[in-house]
C-alpha cells in the first residue's frame, strides 16, 4: 500500500551526530507503522497482522528508548525531561502488553485502540517532548543554556493521561472477558450439578443419604459449602446434611431462631419463607458478628432458600461461594430449581416410606394379603405345616405350584402401580374361584402366587388343573383408564406322592426351581409350566416362528412438531396377526421372544422402515424414521449390521433414529459409551426411551452421546388422573433444553393431555390424540397434507392447570429472587394475567367460583406488594406468605374439582 502521506514532519539537524540520526529513523519507522495500521483498520485487520504490528512497535520503542536515554545522559538534558521520557516509554510498553492479550479475541477493536494510542504518541511525544530534547542538546553543543520552553504542563498531562486511559481501558476489557469466561464455566458446573442432584434426589431411598448426596454435589461446583438445616430443640438449627469448607464450624455454632433484625441469613429465610441473598458478606453490616467466620472460610457470597415438604416449610438450604456477586438472577433461578427438585424428592420419599411402613405393619399383624385378600406367605407356610403334621405319610398326595405373571412389570411401568394393583386383585379372585375347596392359594409376593393341591392324584390331574388356571389367567383384564390387557403366566410344579418328604420347604424350593426353568424357556416352551424332575417340552412358539420367517407387519406412528402440526418422524412398530386376522401389538408378543428373536425382529424392522423411507422419497415425500431397539442387543453385531445397511442406503440411514429401551445392566456395561459413539459415527440418531421411569437414571443424560429423550408414557398418560405430574414434566423439559437434546412426550392419548403438554411447550408429541399407528399408505396420505399450526391454548381446564403452575413458578421466582425490583403489572392485576384470559375464553362467568378464587390469588399478591412499599424494605411476613399460598392451593383444588366433574362439558364453551 502507498504510505507516502505518512512521512515524518521532523528532521533533526545532522550536526547532532549519529545518535540523533537513529532517533530520527525511529520516528520514521513509527510513522510508517502508523500508516500500515491505519490501512489495516480501513480494510480489515487479522490477528496475525496485528501481532506483527505490535511486535514492530515493541522493537521500535525499545531501541529508541535506549538511544534517547544515552543522548540525554551525554548532553545532560534536565532531570524533569528524563523522568517524563521514562514514564512515557513505560506506559507505551504496558499498553503493548495489554493489547497483545486481546488480539485473538477482539482484533478490530484492539487495532482501533492501538491506532488512537499511536496517534497520541506521535502528536504529543514526538512533536513536543522529543522536540524539546533536541533543543536542549543543540544548546549544549553550542555551549549555551537552552531556553526554558520545555514541554508545557498540559502537554505532559495530556500525554500521560492519554496513555494511562487507553492502557486502563484495555485492562478493564481483559478483566471483563475473564469474568465472562468464569461466569460461563460456573453456569456449566451448576447445570451439571443440577442433573446430578436430580438423579440423587429421584433415586434416593433414605432421607439422610439423599440430602448428603445433594450437599456433596453442590459443594463441588462454584460453592465452597452447602448445608441443610431446620429448627430443633430450643430453636437451635439441626444440621441435616453438610459438605464443604467450614462444615465443622457450622456444626459447632449452629444458628438459633431469634427475632433480632441482624439474625443470620438462614434464620431470616426461615422466618420470612423467602430466599435471602448476600453478595458481599464482609460489607454487610447486619452480618458483622459472622465476618470473622466468613473470612476464615472464604464465604464471600451467601444464599438461603426455604425448603417445602408436604406443602409446608420444612428446612433451609444454605450455599456459600468464595466470590462476591455470585448469586445473580440466573444463579438464583437455578438454585430455585434445585430446591424444587429437593421438594419433589422428599415428597416421593415420604410416599414410598408410608407405603413400606404400611406393608410391613400389615404383614406382621395379619395372615391376609392386604392388596388381594388372599392368604399371605406366612399363612401358606402354616398351612403346609398343618398338612404335613396331620397327613398319613403313606397316603399323602400333594402338589405345590408356583405361579408368576409374565409381563406384569411392563404394566406397572406403562400404566402405574395403581393399575398393577387392580390387575393383581382380579387375578387373585380368578385363582381362588378356579380351585377346589380343598386346595389352597396364597400370594407369595409381588406378582407371584403359590397353590397347594391336596389329593391331586396323578400327573394328568395336575395338568388338568393347570390348564384351567392358565385359561382363566389369560382372559382379558378390564381396568378403568387403561386398554384391555391380556396376561400370560409361568409356573413351576413339584408333585409329592411317595410320602417320603418330611420338610415342606423342599417342595416349595423344587417348585421355585421349576418356575425358574419355565421362565427361562418362555420363548420356546410347549406349555407354561415345568414339573420338577421332568424335562420341559420346548418348541418355537407362534411369535418366534413368525418373527424368524419375517411374517410380521410394520405400522408407523407419527411424531408431530407441536407448533407446526407437521410430522417430523415416524416410529416403526412391528405387529403380528392372530388367527382371526386381527393385529397383535408389540406389548403382547415381545415377551415371547428371546434375545436372538429380538435381533431378528429388529433387523427386519430396520430393513423395512429404510425400504419404506426410500419408497416415500421416490414419491416426493420425506420423513425421518425411528425404530425400537432392546438394550440387550446393542452390541458390535448391531453396529456391523447398520454399517452394511448404510453402505447400500446412505441417504436413508442418516434419517434413522434408534430408540433404545434401557434395561438390565446396559448402563453398567463398559462398552456402552463406545457402542453408542460407533452408532452415531454411522449417521444414526440415538434416543433413550422411557426416561423418567423407576429404573432409569437421570445421571446418564449428561454423559451419554444421545440426541433425544422420550419421556416415560406413565408420566404422560396419567396426567388426567394425576395432574401433579405436570411439575415433573416441566422439570424434564428444562433439563432437556439445558442439555441440548430433543424431548418427545409419548402417550398423548387424549385432547386434554395434548392441551396440557402443549401449554408446557414440549416440542415433540406422540400418541393416539394425534395419530394412531398406521400403514405406509396412510402415512403417505398424512405426509401429503399440510401441517396444522398450533391453535390458541389452553382449550381445557387441564391446560389451564398447567398454565397456572408455570405462571405461579414465575411469580415465586420474582418474589423470592428479585424482590428488590418493582412488581410487573401482570403479577398484581388479575385482568392482565394470562390465566384470567384463559378462564374467560373457556366460557366461565365473571362470578364463577374459579374466577373468584383466581382474583383472590391476585389480591394476595397485591397485599404483598403493598406490604413491601409500606415497610420500606423487602421483608415479607410469614402470615402474608401463607395467605398467598392458601389462595394458590384453593384455586388449584377448585380447578381440579371442576375438571374432574363429568358434567363440566355442559357449562363450558370455548370462545
MOFENRA-V416269 format. One record per residue. RES is the residue in one letter. SS is DSSP state (h for helix, s for strand, l for the rest). OMEGA is omega in radians with two decimals (999 if undefined). D_CENTER is the distance of its C-alpha to the mean C-alpha in Angstrom with 1 decimal. Layout:
# MOFENRA-V416269
RES_SS_OMEGA_D_CENTER / RES_SS_OMEGA_D_CENTER
This chain:
# MOFENRA-V416269
X_l_-3.12_56.1 / X_l_-3.12_59.1 / X_l_-3.09_59.0 / X_h_3.12_62.6 / X_h_-3.03_61.7 / X_h_3.09_60.3 / X_l_-3.06_63.4 / X_l_-3.14_64.1 / X_l_-3.14_66.4 / X_l_3.01_67.9 / X_l_-3.08_70.5 / X_l_3.11_71.8 / X_l_-3.13_75.5 / X_h_-3.13_76.4 / X_h_-3.10_78.7 / X_h_3.05_75.7 / X_l_-3.04_75.5 / X_h_3.13_72.7 / X_h_-3.14_70.3 / X_h_3.06_70.0 / X_h_3.12_69.9 / X_h_3.09_66.7 / X_h_3.13_65.2 / X_h_3.09_66.2 / X_h_3.10_64.5 / X_h_3.14_61.4 / X_h_3.10_61.5 / X_h_3.12_62.1 / X_h_3.11_59.0 / X_h_3.13_57.0 / X_h_3.11_58.2 / X_h_3.11_57.4 / X_h_3.10_53.9 / X_h_3.13_53.5 / X_h_3.12_54.7 / X_h_-3.12_52.3 / X_h_3.11_49.3 / X_h_3.10_50.4 / X_h_3.12_50.5 / X_h_3.13_47.1 / X_h_-3.11_45.6 / X_h_-3.02_47.5 / X_h_3.14_46.5 / X_l_-3.07_43.1 / X_l_3.06_42.3 / X_l_3.12_40.3 / X_h_-3.12_38.9 / X_h_3.13_41.5 / X_h_-3.07_44.4 / X_h_3.08_43.4 / X_h_3.09_43.2 / X_h_3.13_46.7 / X_h_3.13_48.0 / X_h_3.08_46.6 / X_h_3.10_48.3 / X_h_3.14_51.5 / X_h_-3.14_51.5 / X_h_3.11_50.9 / X_h_3.13_53.9 / X_h_-3.00_56.0 / X_h_3.14_55.5 / X_h_-3.14_55.9 / X_h_-3.13_59.2 / X_h_-3.11_60.5 / X_h_-3.13_59.7 / X_h_-3.11_61.7 / X_h_-3.13_64.6 / X_h_3.12_64.8 / X_h_3.13_64.6 / X_h_3.12_67.6 / X_h_-3.11_69.6 / X_h_3.10_69.0 / X_h_-3.08_70.1 / X_h_-3.06_73.1 / X_l_2.99_74.3 / X_l_3.03_73.3 / X_l_-2.99_71.1 / X_l_-3.03_70.5 / X_h_-3.13_67.8 / X_h_-3.12_65.9 / X_h_3.10_65.5 / X_h_3.10_64.3 / X_h_3.11_61.7 / X_h_3.10_60.4 / X_h_-3.10_60.2 / X_h_-3.13_58.3 / X_h_-3.11_55.7 / X_h_-3.11_55.3 / X_h_3.07_54.7 / X_h_3.08_52.3 / X_h_3.11_50.2 / X_h_-3.13_50.5 / X_h_3.13_49.1 / X_h_3.12_46.2 / X_h_-3.12_45.3 / X_h_3.14_45.3 / X_h_-3.13_43.0 / X_h_3.10_40.3 / X_h_-3.13_40.7 / X_h_3.13_40.2 / X_h_-3.09_36.8 / X_h_-3.00_35.6 / X_l_-3.01_37.2 / X_l_-3.08_34.3 / X_l_-3.11_31.8 / X_l_-3.07_34.2 / X_h_-3.08_37.5 / X_h_-3.12_38.8 / X_h_3.11_38.5 / X_h_3.11_39.8 / X_h_3.12_42.7 / X_h_3.12_43.6 / X_h_-3.13_43.5 / X_h_3.13_45.7 / X_h_3.13_48.2 / X_h_3.12_48.6 / X_h_-3.11_49.0 / X_h_3.09_51.6 / X_h_3.09_53.5 / X_h_-3.12_53.8 / X_h_-3.12_55.0 / X_h_-3.09_57.7 / X_h_-3.02_58.9 / X_h_-3.03_59.2 / X_h_-3.07_59.5 / X_h_-3.04_61.6 / X_h_-3.08_63.7 / X_h_-3.03_64.3 / X_h_-3.12_63.7 / X_h_3.11_65.0 / X_h_3.12_67.9 / X_h_3.11_69.0 / X_h_-3.14_68.8 / X_h_3.14_71.1 / X_h_-3.13_73.6 / X_h_-3.14_73.8 / X_h_3.12_74.4 / X_h_3.12_77.0 / X_h_3.14_78.8 / X_h_3.12_78.8 / X_h_-3.13_80.3 / X_l_-3.14_83.1 / X_l_-3.12_83.8 / X_l_3.06_82.8 / X_l_-3.09_80.4 / X_l_3.07_77.5 / X_l_-3.09_77.2 / X_l_3.09_74.6 / X_l_-3.13_72.5 / X_l_-3.12_69.3 / X_l_3.13_65.9 / X_l_-3.10_65.7 / X_h_-3.13_63.3 / X_h_3.10_61.3 / X_h_3.11_60.9 / X_h_-3.10_59.8 / X_h_-3.13_57.4 / X_h_-3.12_56.0 / X_h_-3.11_55.5 / X_h_-3.13_53.8 / X_h_-3.13_51.7 / X_h_-3.14_50.6 / X_h_-3.10_49.7 / X_h_-3.10_47.9 / X_h_-3.12_45.9 / X_h_3.12_44.7 / X_h_3.12_43.8 / X_h_3.13_41.9 / X_h_3.09_40.0 / X_h_3.12_38.9 / X_h_3.12_37.9 / X_h_3.14_35.8 / X_h_3.09_34.0 / X_h_3.14_33.2 / X_h_3.13_31.9 / X_h_3.13_29.7 / X_h_3.12_28.2 / X_h_3.11_27.6 / X_h_3.12_25.8 / X_h_3.12_23.6 / X_h_3.12_22.7 / X_h_3.14_22.1 / X_h_3.12_19.9 / X_h_3.12_17.7 / X_h_3.13_17.5 / X_h_-3.13_16.7 / X_h_3.11_13.7 / X_h_3.11_12.4 / X_h_3.14_13.1 / X_h_3.13_11.5 / X_h_3.04_8.0 / X_h_3.10_8.7 / X_h_3.12_10.0 / X_h_-3.14_7.1 / X_h_-3.13_5.3 / X_h_3.14_8.9 / X_h_3.13_9.8 / X_h_3.14_7.7 / X_h_-3.13_9.3 / X_h_-3.09_12.6 / X_h_-3.08_12.8 / X_h_-3.07_12.2 / X_h_-3.07_14.5 / X_l_3.13_16.9 / X_l_-3.14_20.4 / X_l_-3.02_22.3 / X_h_-3.08_21.9 / X_h_3.14_23.1 / X_h_3.13_21.1 / X_h_-3.10_17.8 / X_h_-3.12_18.9 / X_h_3.09_20.3 / X_h_3.13_17.3 / X_h_-3.13_15.2 / X_h_-3.14_18.1 / X_h_3.12_18.6 / X_h_-3.12_15.1 / X_h_-3.12_15.5 / X_l_3.09_19.0 / X_l_-3.14_18.1 / X_l_-3.13_16.5 / X_l_-3.10_18.8 / X_s_3.04_20.0 / X_s_-3.06_23.3 / X_s_3.06_23.0 / X_s_3.09_20.9 / X_s_-3.13_22.6 / X_s_-3.13_22.6 / X_s_3.08_26.0 / X_s_-3.10_27.9 / X_s_3.10_31.6 / X_l_-3.11_33.9 / X_h_3.11_37.6 / X_h_3.10_39.6 / X_h_3.11_36.5 / X_s_-3.09_35.4 / X_s_2.99_31.7 / X_s_3.12_30.7 / X_s_-3.12_28.1 / X_s_3.11_25.6 / X_s_-3.11_23.6 / X_s_3.09_23.9 / X_s_3.06_23.2 / X_s_-3.08_24.3 / X_l_3.10_27.4 / X_l_-3.09_29.9 / X_h_-3.12_28.7 / X_h_-3.11_32.3 / X_h_3.09_33.6 / X_h_-3.13_31.1 / X_h_-3.12_32.2 / X_h_-3.09_35.8 / X_l_-3.07_35.8 / X_l_3.13_33.5 / X_l_3.11_33.4 / X_s_3.11_35.8 / X_l_3.11_35.6 / X_l_3.13_38.1 / X_l_-3.13_39.1 / X_l_-3.09_39.9 / X_l_-3.11_38.4 / X_l_3.08_37.6 / X_l_3.14_35.5 / X_l_-3.12_32.4 / X_h_3.13_29.1 / X_h_3.12_27.9 / X_h_3.12_30.9 / X_h_3.13_30.6 / X_h_3.13_27.0 / X_h_-3.10_28.3 / X_h_-3.04_31.3 / X_h_-3.04_29.8 / X_l_-3.10_26.5 / X_l_3.08_25.0 / X_l_3.11_22.9 / X_s_-3.05_25.4 / X_s_2.98_25.0 / X_s_-3.06_27.6 / X_l_3.03_27.1 / X_l_-3.00_30.4 / X_h_-3.06_31.5 / X_h_3.11_34.8 / X_h_-3.11_35.9 / X_l_-3.06_35.2 / X_h_-3.11_38.5 / X_h_-3.14_37.3 / X_h_-3.09_35.6 / X_h_-3.13_38.7 / X_h_-3.08_39.2 / X_h_-3.08_36.0 / X_h_-3.13_36.6 / X_h_3.12_38.0 / X_h_-3.14_35.1 / X_h_-3.11_32.6 / X_h_-3.11_34.6 / X_h_-3.08_35.1 / X_h_3.12_31.4 / X_l_3.14_30.2 / X_l_-3.13_28.3 / X_l_3.07_28.7 / X_s_-3.11_25.9 / X_s_3.00_24.8 / X_s_3.09_22.6 / X_s_-3.05_23.0 / X_s_3.07_20.7 / X_s_3.12_22.1 / X_s_-3.13_20.2 / X_s_3.07_21.0 / X_s_-3.11_21.8 / X_l_3.07_23.4 / X_l_-3.12_23.8 / X_s_3.10_25.7 / X_s_-2.99_25.2 / X_s_-3.08_24.9 / X_s_3.09_24.2 / X_s_3.03_23.2 / X_s_-3.13_20.5 / X_s_3.13_22.2 / X_s_3.14_20.9 / X_s_-3.14_23.4 / X_s_-3.14_23.2 / X_l_-3.10_26.1 / X_l_3.03_26.2 / X_l_3.06_27.5 / X_l_3.13_25.6 / X_l_-2.95_22.1 / X_l_3.01_20.8 / X_l_-3.04_20.8 / X_h_-3.10_19.2 / X_h_-3.12_15.8 / X_h_3.11_15.7 / X_h_3.12_16.9 / X_h_3.13_14.4 / X_h_3.08_11.5 / X_h_3.06_13.8 / X_h_-3.12_14.1 / X_h_3.10_10.5 / X_h_3.11_10.9 / X_h_3.11_14.2 / X_h_3.10_12.9 / X_h_3.11_10.8 / X_h_3.11_14.0 / X_h_3.13_16.1 / X_h_-3.13_14.4 / X_h_3.12_14.7 / X_h_3.12_18.3 / X_h_3.10_19.3 / X_h_3.11_18.3 / X_h_3.12_20.1 / X_h_3.13_23.1 / X_h_-3.13_23.3 / X_h_-3.13_23.3 / X_h_3.13_25.8 / X_h_3.13_28.1 / X_h_-3.14_28.2 / X_h_3.13_28.9 / X_h_-3.14_31.6 / X_h_3.14_33.2 / X_h_3.14_33.4 / X_h_-3.12_34.9 / X_h_-3.11_37.3 / X_h_-3.13_38.5 / X_h_-3.14_38.9 / X_h_-3.02_41.1 / X_h_-3.08_43.1 / X_l_3.11_43.9 / X_l_-3.13_44.7 / X_s_3.08_43.1 / X_l_-3.04_39.6 / X_l_-3.07_38.0 / X_l_-3.00_35.9 / X_l_-3.05_38.5 / X_l_3.08_41.8 / X_l_2.96_43.0 / X_s_-3.14_44.4 / X_l_-3.07_41.9 / X_h_-3.14_42.2 / X_h_3.13_44.4 / X_h_3.13_46.8 / X_h_3.13_46.9 / X_h_3.11_47.9 / X_h_3.12_50.6 / X_h_3.10_51.9 / X_h_3.11_52.2 / X_h_3.12_54.1 / X_h_-3.12_56.5 / X_h_-3.12_57.1 / X_h_-3.11_57.9 / X_h_-3.04_60.1 / X_h_-3.07_62.1 / X_l_3.02_62.5 / X_l_-3.05_65.5 / X_l_-3.12_64.4 / X_l_-3.07_66.6 / X_l_-3.10_65.4 / X_l_3.08_61.7 / X_l_-3.03_59.7 / X_s_3.00_56.0 / X_s_3.07_52.7 / X_s_-3.09_49.2 / X_s_3.04_46.4 / X_s_-3.08_42.7 / X_s_3.10_40.5 / X_s_-3.14_36.8 / X_s_3.13_35.0 / X_s_3.08_33.4 / X_l_-3.09_30.1 / X_h_3.12_29.4 / X_h_3.13_26.0 / X_h_3.11_24.9 / X_h_3.10_26.1 / X_h_-3.09_24.2 / X_h_-3.05_20.9 / X_h_-3.00_21.6 / X_h_3.10_23.6 / X_l_-3.08_22.7 / X_h_-3.14_25.0 / X_h_3.08_27.2 / X_h_3.11_28.3 / X_h_3.11_28.8 / X_h_3.11_31.0 / X_h_3.12_33.1 / X_h_3.11_33.7 / X_h_3.13_34.8 / X_h_-3.14_37.2 / X_h_-3.14_38.7 / X_h_3.13_39.1 / X_h_3.10_40.7 / X_h_3.14_43.2 / X_h_3.14_44.1 / X_h_-3.12_44.8 / X_h_-3.12_47.0 / X_h_-3.10_49.0 / X_l_-3.10_49.5 / X_l_3.07_51.2 / X_l_-3.12_54.7 / X_l_-3.12_55.6 / X_l_-3.11_56.5 / X_l_-3.03_53.0 / X_s_3.12_50.1 / X_s_3.14_46.3 / X_s_3.01_43.5 / X_s_-3.09_39.7 / X_s_-3.14_39.0 / X_s_-3.14_35.3 / X_l_3.10_32.1 / X_l_3.13_33.4 / X_s_3.07_36.5 / X_s_3.13_40.0 / X_s_-3.06_43.3 / X_s_3.03_46.8 / X_s_3.12_50.2 / X_s_3.12_53.1 / X_s_3.11_56.5 / X_l_-3.02_59.7 / X_l_3.13_57.7 / X_l_-3.09_60.6 / X_l_-3.14_60.0 / X_h_3.12_56.9 / X_h_3.10_57.6 / X_h_3.10_57.3 / X_h_3.13_53.9 / X_h_3.14_52.8 / X_h_3.10_54.0 / X_h_-3.12_52.0 / X_h_3.10_48.8 / X_h_3.11_49.3 / X_h_3.12_49.6 / X_h_3.13_46.5 / X_h_-3.13_44.5 / X_h_-3.09_45.8 / X_h_3.10_44.8 / X_h_-3.07_41.3 / X_h_3.11_40.6 / X_l_-3.12_41.6 / X_l_3.11_38.9 / X_s_3.14_36.9 / X_l_3.10_36.4 / X_l_-3.14_33.7 / X_l_3.06_32.9 / X_l_3.11_29.7 / X_l_3.11_29.2 / X_l_3.08_31.4 / X_l_-3.01_34.4 / X_s_3.06_33.5 / X_l_3.14_35.8 / X_l_2.97_35.4 / X_s_-3.09_37.3 / X_s_2.99_38.3 / X_s_-3.09_39.5 / X_s_3.02_42.3 / X_s_-3.02_44.2 / X_s_2.98_47.9 / X_s_-3.10_50.4 / X_s_-3.14_54.0 / X_s_3.11_56.6 / X_l_-3.06_60.2 / X_l_-3.07_62.0 / X_l_-3.10_61.9 / X_l_-3.12_61.4 / X_l_-3.12_57.8 / X_l_-3.11_58.0 / X_l_-3.11_54.3 / X_h_-3.14_52.1 / X_h_3.14_48.9 / X_h_3.13_50.2 / X_h_-3.13_50.1 / X_h_-3.14_46.5 / X_h_3.12_45.4 / X_h_3.11_47.2 / X_h_3.13_45.7 / X_h_3.09_42.2 / X_h_3.10_42.9 / X_h_3.08_44.3 / X_h_3.12_41.1 / X_h_3.12_39.0 / X_h_3.13_41.3 / X_h_3.14_41.1 / X_h_3.13_37.3 / X_h_-3.11_37.4 / X_l_-3.07_39.8 / X_l_-3.08_38.2 / X_l_-3.06_38.1 / X_l_-3.13_41.8 / X_s_3.10_43.6 / X_l_3.13_46.6 / X_l_-3.01_46.0 / X_l_-3.12_43.1 / X_s_3.03_44.9 / X_s_-3.11_46.1 / X_s_-3.12_49.2 / X_l_3.11_49.6 / X_l_3.14_52.3 / X_l_3.07_52.3 / X_l_-3.13_50.6 / X_l_3.10_47.9 / X_l_-3.06_49.0 / X_s_3.06_46.5 / X_l_2.99_46.1 / X_l_3.07_43.6 / X_l_-3.04_42.3 / X_h_-3.13_42.3 / X_h_3.12_38.7 / X_h_-3.12_39.1 / X_h_-3.10_42.3 / X_h_3.13_41.0 / X_h_-3.11_37.9 / X_h_3.06_40.0 / X_l_-3.10_42.5 / X_l_-3.08_39.9 / X_l_3.09_40.9 / X_l_3.11_37.7 / X_s_3.09_36.5 / X_s_3.04_33.2 / X_s_-3.07_31.8 / X_s_3.05_29.1 / X_s_-3.07_26.6 / X_s_2.97_25.3 / X_s_-2.97_21.8 / X_s_2.93_22.2 / X_s_-3.06_20.8 / X_l_-3.03_20.4 / X_l_-3.04_22.2 / X_l_-3.10_25.0 / X_l_-3.12_25.7 / X_l_3.12_26.2 / X_s_3.12_25.4 / X_s_3.14_23.0 / X_s_3.08_23.3 / X_s_3.13_25.3 / X_s_-3.13_24.2 / X_s_-3.10_27.3 / X_s_3.14_28.2 / X_s_3.10_31.3 / X_s_2.97_33.9 / X_s_3.10_37.2 / X_s_3.09_40.3 / X_l_-3.07_42.2 / X_l_-3.13_46.0 / X_l_3.14_46.2 / X_l_3.11_44.2 / X_l_-3.10_41.1 / X_s_3.03_37.5 / X_s_-3.06_35.8 / X_l_-3.12_32.0 / X_h_-3.11_29.9 / X_h_-3.09_28.9 / X_h_-3.12_32.7 / X_h_-3.12_33.8 / X_h_3.14_31.0 / X_h_3.12_31.7 / X_h_-3.07_35.2 / X_l_3.00_34.2 / X_l_-3.05_33.9 / X_h_3.12_31.9 / X_h_3.10_34.7 / X_h_3.10_34.8 / X_h_3.14_31.1 / X_h_3.09_31.7 / X_h_-3.10_34.6 / X_h_-3.11_32.8 / X_h_3.13_29.8 / X_h_3.11_32.1 / X_h_3.13_34.2 / X_h_-3.14_31.4 / X_h_3.11_30.1 / X_h_-3.09_33.7 / X_h_-3.09_34.3 / X_h_3.06_31.2 / X_h_3.07_32.0 / X_h_3.13_35.6 / X_h_3.08_34.7 / X_h_3.10_32.5 / X_h_3.11_35.6 / X_h_3.12_37.8 / X_h_3.13_35.6 / X_h_3.12_35.6 / X_h_3.11_39.4 / X_l_3.13_39.6 / X_l_3.14_37.7 / X_l_-3.08_34.5 / X_l_3.10_31.3 / X_l_3.08_28.1 / X_s_-3.12_25.4 / X_s_3.03_25.5 / X_s_-3.14_23.1 / X_s_3.13_24.2 / X_s_3.11_23.0 / X_s_3.08_23.5 / X_s_-3.09_23.8 / X_h_-3.09_22.1 / X_h_-3.09_25.6 / X_h_3.05_27.1 / X_l_-3.09_24.7 / X_l_-3.11_27.2 / X_h_3.13_29.7 / X_h_3.08_31.7 / X_h_3.11_28.9 / X_h_3.13_28.5 / X_h_3.13_32.3 / X_h_-3.12_32.5 / X_h_3.09_30.0 / X_h_3.10_31.8 / X_h_3.11_35.1 / X_h_-3.12_33.7 / X_h_3.14_32.4 / X_h_-3.13_35.9 / X_h_-3.03_37.4 / X_l_-3.03_34.7 / X_h_-3.07_32.8 / X_h_-3.11_32.0 / X_h_-3.08_30.7 / X_h_-3.14_28.7 / X_l_-3.14_26.6 / X_l_-3.06_25.5 / X_s_3.06_24.4 / X_s_3.05_21.1 / X_s_3.10_20.9 / X_s_-3.00_18.8 / X_s_3.05_18.6 / X_s_-3.06_19.0 / X_l_3.12_17.8 / X_l_3.12_20.4 / X_l_-3.10_22.9 / X_l_-3.04_22.4 / X_l_-3.09_20.7 / X_l_-3.10_17.9 / X_l_-3.13_20.6 / X_l_-3.10_22.9 / X_l_-3.05_23.8 / X_l_-3.05_24.1 / X_h_-3.08_20.8 / X_h_-3.11_19.3 / X_h_3.11_22.8 / X_h_3.13_23.2 / X_h_3.10_20.1 / X_h_3.10_21.1 / X_h_3.12_24.6 / X_h_3.13_23.5 / X_h_3.11_21.6 / X_h_3.10_24.8 / X_l_-3.13_26.7 / X_l_-3.11_24.9 / X_l_3.03_22.9 / X_s_-3.10_19.4 / X_s_3.10_17.1 / X_s_3.02_14.9 / X_s_-3.12_13.5 / X_s_3.07_15.2 / X_s_3.08_14.7 / X_s_-3.12_11.0 / X_l_3.11_10.7 / X_l_-3.01_14.4 / X_l_-3.08_16.1 / X_l_-3.14_16.7 / X_l_-3.09_13.3 / X_l_3.11_11.2 / X_h_-3.09_7.4 / X_h_-3.05_9.1 / X_h_-3.00_10.4 / X_h_-3.08_7.6 / X_h_-3.06_8.2 / X_l_-3.04_11.9 / X_l_3.10_13.0 / X_l_-3.09_14.7 / X_l_-3.13_13.3 / X_l_-2.97_13.5 / X_s_2.96_12.0 / X_s_3.07_10.5 / X_s_-3.10_12.7 / X_s_-3.13_11.9 / X_l_-3.10_14.5 / X_h_-3.12_17.7 / X_h_3.13_18.3 / X_h_-3.04_15.8 / X_h_-3.06_17.4 / X_h_-3.07_21.0 / X_l_-3.11_21.4 / X_l_3.14_20.3 / X_l_3.11_24.0 / X_l_-3.09_24.8 / X_l_-3.12_21.7 / X_l_3.13_20.5 / X_l_3.10_18.5 / X_h_3.10_15.8 / X_h_3.14_15.0 / X_h_3.14_13.2 / X_h_3.14_10.7 / X_h_3.10_10.6 / X_h_3.10_10.0 / X_h_3.11_7.0 / X_h_3.09_5.6 / X_h_-3.14_7.3 / X_h_3.11_6.0 / X_h_3.12_2.4 / X_h_3.14_5.2 / X_h_-3.11_7.4 / X_h_3.12_6.5 / X_h_3.09_6.4 / X_l_3.09_9.5 / X_l_3.09_9.7 / X_s_3.11_11.5 / X_s_3.11_10.7 / X_s_3.01_13.8 / X_s_-3.11_14.8 / X_s_-3.12_17.6 / X_l_3.09_20.3 / X_l_-2.96_21.2 / X_l_-3.12_24.7 / X_l_3.14_26.2 / X_h_3.13_26.7 / X_h_3.10_25.4 / X_h_3.09_22.0 / X_h_-3.14_22.0 / X_h_-3.11_22.8 / X_h_-3.13_20.0 / X_h_3.11_17.3 / X_h_3.09_19.0 / X_h_3.11_19.1 / X_l_3.09_15.3 / X_l_2.96_15.5 / X_l_-2.94_13.6 / X_l_-3.01_15.2 / X_s_-3.05_16.6 / X_s_3.11_18.5 / X_s_3.10_20.6 / X_l_-3.07_23.1 / X_l_-3.14_26.7 / X_l_3.12_26.5 / X_l_3.11_26.3 / X_l_3.05_28.1 / X_l_3.03_29.3 / X_l_-3.01_29.7 / X_s_3.11_32.7 / X_l_3.13_35.2 / X_h_3.14_35.1 / X_h_3.11_37.9 / X_h_3.10_36.0 / X_h_3.11_32.9 / X_h_3.11_35.3 / X_h_3.12_36.5 / X_h_-3.13_33.1 / X_h_-3.14_32.3 / X_h_3.14_35.6 / X_l_3.10_34.9 / X_l_3.11_33.4 / X_l_3.11_30.0 / X_l_-3.09_29.8 / X_l_-3.11_27.9 / X_l_3.11_25.7 / X_l_3.13_28.1 / X_l_-3.10_27.9 / X_l_0.12_25.6 / X_l_3.08_25.4 / X_l_-3.12_28.3 / X_l_3.11_27.9 / X_h_3.04_27.5 / X_h_3.05_24.2 / X_h_3.08_23.0 / X_h_3.09_24.5 / X_h_3.13_22.7 / X_h_3.14_19.3 / X_h_-3.11_20.7 / X_h_3.08_22.0 / X_h_3.12_18.8 / X_h_-3.12_17.0 / X_h_-3.11_20.3 / X_h_3.07_20.7 / X_h_3.11_17.3 / X_h_3.14_18.5 / X_h_-3.11_21.9 / X_h_3.10_20.8 / X_h_-3.13_18.9 / X_h_-3.09_22.1 / X_h_-3.05_24.4 / X_h_-3.04_22.7 / X_h_-3.08_21.5 / X_l_-3.00_24.1 / X_l_3.11_27.0 / X_l_-3.10_29.5 / X_l_3.08_29.3 / X_l_3.13_31.2 / X_l_3.08_29.4 / X_l_-3.12_29.1 / X_h_-3.10_31.5 / X_h_3.05_28.9 / X_h_-3.01_27.9 / X_h_-2.99_31.5 / X_l_-3.10_33.3 / X_l_-3.11_32.6 / X_l_-3.13_34.3 / X_l_-3.10_31.7 / X_l_-3.13_28.6 / X_h_3.14_27.1 / X_h_3.11_27.0 / X_h_3.09_30.7 / X_h_3.12_31.3 / X_h_3.12_29.4 / X_h_3.11_31.6 / X_h_3.12_34.6 / X_h_3.14_33.8 / X_l_2.99_33.4 / X_l_3.12_37.0 / X_l_-3.12_36.8 / X_l_-3.11_39.9 / X_l_-3.12_39.8 / X_l_3.08_41.0 / X_l_-3.06_38.7 / X_h_-3.12_37.1 / X_h_-3.12_33.5 / X_h_3.10_34.5 / X_h_3.14_36.5 / X_h_3.10_33.6 / X_h_3.09_31.3 / X_h_3.10_34.0 / X_h_3.08_34.3 / X_h_3.13_30.6 / X_h_3.06_31.3 / X_h_3.11_34.5 / X_h_3.08_32.7 / X_h_3.12_30.5 / X_h_3.12_33.8 / X_h_3.10_35.3 / X_h_3.13_32.6 / X_h_3.13_33.2 / X_h_3.12_36.9 / X_h_3.14_36.6 / X_h_-3.13_34.9 / X_h_-3.08_37.7 / X_h_-3.10_40.4 / X_h_3.14_39.4 / X_l_3.08_38.8 / X_l_-3.00_35.7 / X_l_-3.12_32.0 / X_l_3.14_32.7 / X_l_-3.14_31.8 / X_l_3.12_33.7 / X_h_3.13_32.1 / X_h_3.10_34.3 / X_h_-3.11_33.1 / X_h_3.09_29.4 / X_h_3.13_30.3 / X_h_3.13_32.2 / X_h_3.09_29.3 / X_h_3.11_27.1 / X_h_3.11_30.0 / X_h_3.11_30.4 / X_h_-3.12_26.7 / X_h_3.12_27.0 / X_h_3.12_30.4 / X_h_-3.13_29.2 / X_h_-3.13_26.3 / X_h_3.11_28.8 / X_h_3.14_31.4 / X_h_3.12_29.0 / X_h_3.10_28.0 / X_h_3.11_31.7 / X_h_-3.11_32.9 / X_h_-3.08_30.2 / X_l_3.09_31.2 / X_l_-3.09_34.9 / X_l_-3.11_36.2 / X_l_-3.07_38.6 / X_h_-3.10_36.2 / X_h_-3.11_36.8 / X_h_-3.07_40.4 / X_l_3.14_39.7 / X_l_3.09_36.8 / X_l_3.14_37.3 / X_l_-3.13_35.0 / X_l_999_36.9
